[in-house]
Amino acid sequence: MALMCGWGILAIRFVQRGNVPFALLCALLLITNGVTLWRLTRRGK
């Protein structure tokens, strides 16, 4: 969860600085980590 927060914060910072490619990369990593976390927690139930 902390890793997802970190990617989200980095994406927001890159958008504010106008660095769109890195913002998109961080957003992609945020989504990937979110899906992985969801799959891991879903199987645990």
Backbone as CSV, one residue per row, in Angstrom:
resi,resn,N_x,N_y,N_z,CA_x,CA_y,CA_z,C_x,C_y,C_z
1,MET,0.824,-1.191,0.000,0.000,0.000,0.000,0.870,1.256,0.000
2,ALA,1.933,1.234,0.765,2.824,2.397,0.811,3.487,2.627,-0.544
3,LEU,3.779,1.542,-1.253,4.377,1.666,-2.575,3.414,2.340,-3.545
4,MET,2.138,2.009,-3.449,1.132,2.645,-4.296,1.032,4.140,-3.994
5,CYS,1.075,4.498,-2.732,1.031,5.916,-2.349,2.242,6.657,-2.908
6,GLY,3.398,6.027,-2.844,4.611,6.637,-3.365,4.530,6.895,-4.864
7,TRP,4.020,5.914,-5.611,3.887,6.104,-7.061,2.878,7.205,-7.362
8,GLY,1.806,7.268,-6.583,0.809,8.323,-6.793,1.385,9.707,-6.532
9,ILE,2.146,9.840,-5.470,2.770,11.128,-5.142,3.763,11.535,-6.225
10,LEU,4.562,10.570,-6.684,5.522,10.869,-7.750,4.811,11.287,-9.037
11,ALA,3.715,10.617,-9.365,2.969,10.967,-10.573,2.443,12.394,-10.480
12,ILE,1.910,12.772,-9.322,1.386,14.135,-9.133,2.518,15.147,-9.258
13,ARG,3.666,14.867,-8.678,4.805,15.789,-8.767,5.276,15.977,-10.204
14,PHE,5.344,14.866,-10.955,5.788,14.965,-12.344,4.780,15.740,-13.188
15,VAL,3.485,15.578,-12.905,2.467,16.340,-13.638,2.616,17.826,-13.332
16,GLN,2.862,18.163,-12.074,3.017,19.568,-11.688,4.236,20.190,-12.367
17,ARG,5.281,19.410,-12.574,6.496,19.924,-13.218,6.417,19.860,-14.735
18,GLY,5.343,19.280,-15.269,5.171,19.196,-16.708,5.930,18.058,-17.354
19,ASN,6.366,17.093,-16.579,7.112,15.953,-17.112,6.129,14.795,-17.333
20,VAL,5.460,14.846,-18.480,4.370,13.908,-18.747,4.826,12.455,-18.894
21,PRO,5.934,12.146,-19.599,6.314,10.725,-19.738,6.563,10.036,-18.395
22,PHE,7.235,10.716,-17.485,7.478,10.107,-16.166,6.191,10.018,-15.358
23,ALA,5.282,10.968,-15.536,3.993,10.909,-14.851,3.199,9.700,-15.337
24,LEU,3.219,9.444,-16.636,2.514,8.281,-17.178,3.145,6.981,-16.693
25,LEU,4.472,6.957,-16.604,5.161,5.771,-16.102,4.777,5.492,-14.655
26,CYS,4.757,6.526,-13.837,4.379,6.352,-12.429,2.931,5.916,-12.300
27,ALA,2.055,6.467,-13.140,0.650,6.070,-13.108,0.502,4.602,-13.510
28,LEU,1.269,4.172,-14.504,1.228,2.776,-14.922,1.697,1.854,-13.797
29,LEU,2.776,2.227,-13.127,3.278,1.419,-12.011,2.290,1.410,-10.848
30,LEU,1.609,2.531,-10.628,0.586,2.605,-9.582,-0.535,1.619,-9.875
31,ILE,-1.000,1.599,-11.104,-2.087,0.686,-11.482,-1.632,-0.767,-11.392
32,THR,-0.406,-1.035,-11.862,0.122,-2.401,-11.806,0.233,-2.896,-10.368
33,ASN,0.749,-2.055,-9.486,0.866,-2.445,-8.081,-0.501,-2.612,-7.439
34,GLY,-1.454,-1.782,-7.826,-2.806,-1.899,-7.289,-3.463,-3.209,-7.684
35,VAL,-3.302,-3.585,-8.958,-3.872,-4.845,-9.431,-3.209,-6.028,-8.734
36,THR,-1.907,-5.972,-8.582,-1.187,-7.055,-7.897,-1.643,-7.180,-6.453
37,LEU,-1.777,-6.057,-5.766,-2.236,-6.074,-4.377,-3.650,-6.623,-4.291
38,TRP,-4.522,-6.247,-5.223,-5.901,-6.729,-5.227,-5.937,-8.235,-5.437
39,ARG,-5.102,-8.737,-6.371,-5.075,-10.186,-6.622,-4.576,-10.952,-5.402
40,LEU,-3.556,-10.429,-4.739,-3.004,-11.115,-3.571,-4.002,-11.143,-2.423
41,THR,-4.716,-10.042,-2.200,-5.661,-10.004,-1.090,-6.919,-10.788,-1.422
42,ARG,-7.282,-10.875,-2.682,-8.481,-11.621,-3.059,-8.283,-13.116,-2.852
43,ARG,-7.081,-13.604,-3.150,-6.806,-15.032,-2.985,-6.708,-15.429,-1.519
44,GLY,-6.404,-14.481,-0.662,-6.254,-14.799,0.753,-7.562,-15.077,1.463
45,LYS,-8.672,-14.685,0.837,-9.978,-14.875,1.510,-10.513,-16.265,1.325
